[in-house]
């Protein structure tokens, strides 16, 4: 339905209720909404999938938590020591298992990485995916699966090794495999995590952690991280211009800033990413017969166990693992005036977006947010700033969306609505979803997006509607919610 500015069919202006409206980046006021304190919620098991589908046991490598796959509990259901499970990563797995907070599985050799299928080992069934020195290139479908998993709130732990460490002689080492994942996928190949892996073979070094008393990986529940070890490994080059969330936590001797980061973290969409430049620190020296292994896990030159375990907890979104200093979570809905029935109180954006205009029906009540619909080049915004309490890693943004269009193309997105997360200065942290004239249909459809990766942070949820110069598309929002648990 075309929205025109004539007196016959003008949009109703809610100038009183929306007097504080302003385009984000141009003076939007922040409204912090916090959940009331309450008793701690029960923490469910954090689900971690370790990969063994990409030749992680080729050559002398033995990067598995146990030989019983997919379930390591098949070898020993109550492990207390690293040799209770067989694998060079058994210390890592057993340490997590002993907490009682983790459910661990392995994607066996011959398996395929998937997201959104009915498989019990599908990534949608896990909080964290560990790629410990993969030696086989991921297929196009597998790269899409991994990137979608992270974008939608998953945690990805990437562990590399030095360039030339092609253990199965197929032409791909971990450096190539992981760089290919980041630079050649169907979801976002424009440096999505904000770093690239260096083609180096650093023979030996004892990298040190940066001075940071609040970072949850360096100061997590498994101990304080002071450094790590390199025994033939590599580093990454950080590119904060591409992703401002990227940061180096442990650096090669003599390096700092954007070069020589040996352990780095970042975010993508609603998810989290960690990178480690060598497999030596995760090697516990024990494993299957015939492998030459070394105990880097307990090497006194580093605090590798704490780094691996704190990193896993942060990636899994465990309560207390966010940058907000920890805490519990009380189930709550955080948005002010979620159904717009108070005329848009707590929201900011383009004047007149929140309306009772009869040209489009509300989902419930009288008010809704109507972006675009002019049939001419136009941009509308709608936003609200919230504080997601630390510990509330179950954070879901939902809303009912109706798309009405006069566009006739079934293949070209002429007009778009982006659901984004931005910081206090207006920088886009993530585009959670993009809708267009191609999503047009009768009635409303409920959409749900994951914001669990922003627990402990104050962020702004922003909708941006952009319309082309000809046929109209209306994006109508109603009955929003930001539910945390």
N, C-alpha and C positions, 0 to 999 in steps of 0.2 A: 504494500500500500504506500503510495507516494505521500510524503509529508511536505506540505508547502507552507509558505509563510504569509499567505493571504489572510484577510480577516475572516473568510469563510471557514478555513480549516487551519487555524493557527495552533501551534503547540502551546499548552498551558504553561505559564511561567511560575515557578515556585520561588520567586525572588526573596521572599522573607525567610523561608526555610533553608534556602540554599545561598544565603548572602555570603557565606564564608567560602563558597566554591571558588576554585582556581585551578588552573592546569598544573599537574605535578611538575616540579622543577621550577615553578614560578611562584612559590610561596605557599604550598599546601601545608596546612597545619597537621601535626601528628596527633593522633588520638591513641594513647596507649591503653589497652584493655588487658587486665590481668585477672587470672582466676583466683578465687579466694583460697586461703590456705586450708588444708584438710589433711586427714591421715593419709599415709602412703598407700598407693594402689598396688595391687598384686602385680608383679612383673612377670610376664609370660616368658617362656624360653625363647632365646634369640637363635634364629635358624641360620646356620652357616653351611654353605656348599663348597667343598674343596674340589678343584678340577683335577682329573687324571685322564682326560680325553685327548690331551695335546702332547703326548710323549713325555710326560713329566718323570718317567722312570727310565728313559733312554740312557744308554751309556752308564756312567757311574752315578747318575742322578737317582734319587729315590724320594721324590717330593710328594709323599703321601702320608696321611696321618695313621693309616693302618691297612693291612692287606685284606681285611674283611670289608668288601664294598658291595653296595653303597653304604651299609651301616657298620661303622667300626665296632659297635657294641657286640657284633657277632663273634668277635675274637675274645673280648673280655667285657662283660656288661658293667663292671665296676672297677675301672682302671685306677691305680694309685701311683704308678711309676711309668716312665717312658717306655720300658720294655714290655709293658702289658699290652701295648699295641705295637705292631711291627711297621716301621717306616721312619725315614729321617725327619719327618715332621711330627712324630708321635708325641714329643714333649709339648708341642703347641696344642695338639688335639687333646691330650690328657689333661693339661692345665685348664683348658676351657671346660672339659667334661666335669672335672672335679668341683667346679663352682656350683653346678646344679642349675645354671641359668642358660645353658646352651644345648641345642639339638644339632648334632653334626652329621653330615652325610658326605659321600664322595661320588662324583660323576665318573664312572669307571671308564677304562680304556674301551674305545669303540662307541662311547656315548656321544650324543649331540647336544650342544648347548641350545636351549629353547626358552622362549618367553611367551606365555599366553596359551599354552597347550594343556592337555589333560595329564601329562606325564607327572609322576610323583617327584621327579627330579627337575621339573621345570623351575626356572628362576623365580617365577611369581610366588613360589612356595618358600622362599628364603629371604632373609634380610641382608645377607652378605655373600658375595661370591669371591673366592680366592683363586687367582691364577698364578700358581707358583712356578715360575720359569717355564712358560709354555714353549714348545719347540715345533709346533705345527701351526701354520696360518689358519685363522678362523675363516669359515666360509662366509659368504655375504649374508646369509640368513643368521648365522651365529653372531656376527658383528652387530646386526640389527637387534638381535635379542639382548645382547649385553648392554648396548647403548640405551635401549628402551627401559631395561631393568633399572639402570642408574637414573635415567631421566624421571622415572616414576617413583623414585624414593629408595632404591637399593644402594647397598654399599659395595664398592669394587676394590679389592686389594690386588694390585699388580706388582709382581716381584720379577725383576729382570735378572740378567747376568751380563757378563762382558760381551762385547761384540766378538763374533767368531765362535761362540759357544753352541755350535750346531750339533747337538748330541746324537741326533738320528740321521745326520747327513742328507737332509732333504732340501737344503738351501735356505732354510729359515731358522734363525736363532731367536732368542727371546726379545732382543732389541727390535728386530724386524717385525716379529709377530705383534708386539704391543704398539709400536709406531703405526703399523698398518691398521690396527683396530681403531686408533684415534684419528687417522688421516684419510681413511678410505672406507667409510661406512655410509649407510643411507639415511642416518638420523641427523648427524651434524659432523662434518669433516673439517670445519673451520676452527681447528685447535680447540675442541670443546672443553678440555680440562685445563688449558692454559700452560701446558708444558710439552716438550718433546724429549725423547730419550737420546742421549749422546752416544755416538759410535766410538766407544772407548774401551780399553782394557787396562784398568788401573790395577796393578799387581797387588799392592798392599798399602793400606792406610787405616787409620783409626779416626774416622770422622767424628766431630763433636756436635752436640745439640746446641741450638741457639738458646740465648737467655730469655726464657719466657715462663713465668710462674703460673700462668693461667691456662695455657694450651692443654686441652684434655688428653691429647696423645702423649705429650711429654710429662704430664702430671696426673696420670690416671690411677685407678684403684690397684693396678698391678705393680706400681712402683714408679719412681722418678727416673726418667730417661736422661742419661748424661752423654751418650754417644753410641756408636755402633762400630762395626768392622767391615773393611773391604778386603777380600782375599780373591782378587780377580773379579772386578765388577765395574759398574759404570755410574753415571750421574744423569741428571736432567737439566735442561735449560728452561727456566721459568719465563712465561710470557704474560705478565699480569694485565697487559693491555687487552689481550684476548679474553682472559677470565680473571677478574680482580680477586676472586676467592682463592687463587692458588697461593701457596706459601711453602717455603722451605723450612724444615724443622731440624734436619741434620745435614751438615755440610762437610765436604771433602776439605782436608787441611789446606788453608790458604785461600779458600773460596768463600763467597758470601753473595748476598743479593740475588741476582737472577741466574748466576752460573754456579755449577758445581754442587747442586743440591742432591744429596744422596737419599734422603727420605723427604717426601713432599706430600701435601694433602691439597685437595681442591673439592669443589662441588660442581654438579651438573644437574640442571633441573632441580628436582627435589632430593637428589641423591648425593652421595659422598664418594670420594675417591682417595686412595692412598697408594703411593708408589715407593718401592724400595729397590735400590740399584744393584743388589747382589743376593744370591741365594745362600751364600755362606752363613749369614747370621741366623737363618732359620734351620740350618742343619744341626741336628742334635747328636750326630756321630753314631747313631744306631740305625739299623735298617735291615733290609733283606740281604741274604748271603751273596757274596760276590761283588758288592759295591764298595768303593773306596770312599769312606765318609769321614768328616771332621766335625768336631764339636764346636761350632760357632755359637750355638745357643747359650752356652755357659762360658764363653770366652771372656776373661776378666777385663779385656780391653774395651768391651762394650756392655751395654745393658740391653741386649737384644731380646731377651724374653719379655721384659717390660714393654719394649717398643712394639713387638708383635701382638701382645695381648691387649695393651691399651688401644692400639690401632684397630684391632678387631672389635673391641667394645664400642669405640667411636663410630666405626662404620655401621655396626649393627643398630645404632641409634639407641643404645642402652641408656636407661635413666641415669643421669649424673654424668653422661659422657659428652655433653654439649658444652659449647663455650660459655654458657650462662652460669657455670659454676655448680651444676647439679641440681637436684631437687626432685620432688615428687610431682605427681600430676593429679589434679582433680578433674573429672569429666565436666566439661562446660562447653557452651557455645559462646564465642568471643565477639562476634560482630555486633555493633550497635545498629539498631533499626534494620534488621536483616530482611524484612519484607517491605521496607520503604513506607510503611503506613504512618510514620511520623514525619513524612515529607522529605526524608533523606538526612535526618539527623545523624551526625557522625561520618557521613560520606562527603567527599569533595570531588570536583570535576567540572564538566561543562554545564553552564546554567541551563536549566530546563530539561535536563536528562531525566530526573525523577519527576513523574507526571501522572495525572489522571486522565490524560488525553484519551478520548474514546476511540481513536483510530486504531489502537491495539489494545486488546483486553489484557488485564492483569491475570496472573496465574491464580492468585487468591486476593481478596480485598479489593481496594480501589487503585492503589499506587503500584507502579512498576518503574524500572529504569529502561528508557527507550533510547538506544544509541543509533545514530544515523537515520536513514530513511528519507533523505532529501532528494535523491536523484541528481546530485551535483557533488563536486569534490568537497569533502567535509570530514573532519575528525572530531569524535566525541570521546571523552574520558570519564571514568568513574572509579573512585578509589577510597580505600579506608586503611588506616594504619593500625596495626595490632601488635601486641607483645605476646608471643607464644611461650608459655612458661617452660623453663628447663625441665626435662623429664617427660614432657608431653610430645613424645615422638610419634604418637598416633594422632596426627593433625590432618584433617581432611576439609578442604574447601569444596562446598557443593552449592549448586544454584540451578534454577530452572531456566532454560534458554529456549526462546522461540525465534526462529529466523524466517523472515518473510522477505521475498525478493521479486523484482520484476525482471531480473536477469534470466536469460533463456539457456545459457551455456551449461552443459553438464560436465565440462572438463576444465574450465578456467575459473579461478578464484579472483573475481574482480574486486570484491569488497570483503574486508576481513575484520574479525574481532579477536584480539589477542588477550589472553588471561596471563598476567605477568606478576612477578614478585620484584619489587624495587627496593633499594635502600633509602636512607634518609636524604641523600643528595640527589635522588631521582635516577641513579644508575640501575639499569635492568640487571637483576641477578639471575633471573630465569624467565623464559617464556614457557609457561606450563602447557599451554594448548593454544591452537589457532583454529578458529571457525570461520566459515565464509558463506557466500551465497550458495555454495554447493551443499551446505547443510540445511537448506530451506526445507520446511515441512509444515504440516498442520499441527497446531497445538504445541505444548511445551515438552521438552525432554530434559530430565535431570542429568547434570554433569557433575562428576566428582574428581577432584585433583588432590594430589598428595603434597602436604606441606611439612611432613615430619622432619625433613632435613633442616628446618629453620627453628627447631625447638631451642629456647633460650635466647632468641633474637627478637628485636623489634623490626618488623618489616611492613611494607605497604603492599596490599593486594590491589592491583590496578587492572582495569579493563580498558582497552583502547580500540575503538571502532574507527576504521578508515574506509571511506566510501569513494568510489571513482566518480568520474565527471558525467556519467550518463544515467543509466537505470538505477533505481533505488534498491537498497537492501536495508532492512530494519533488523537490528539485534535487540531483542527485548528480554531483560533479565528480571527475575522475581524470586522471592523466597530463598535468599542466600543463607549460608551458614558456614562458620568455621568451627567445627567440632573437634575438641581435643580429648585425649584419654591416655 
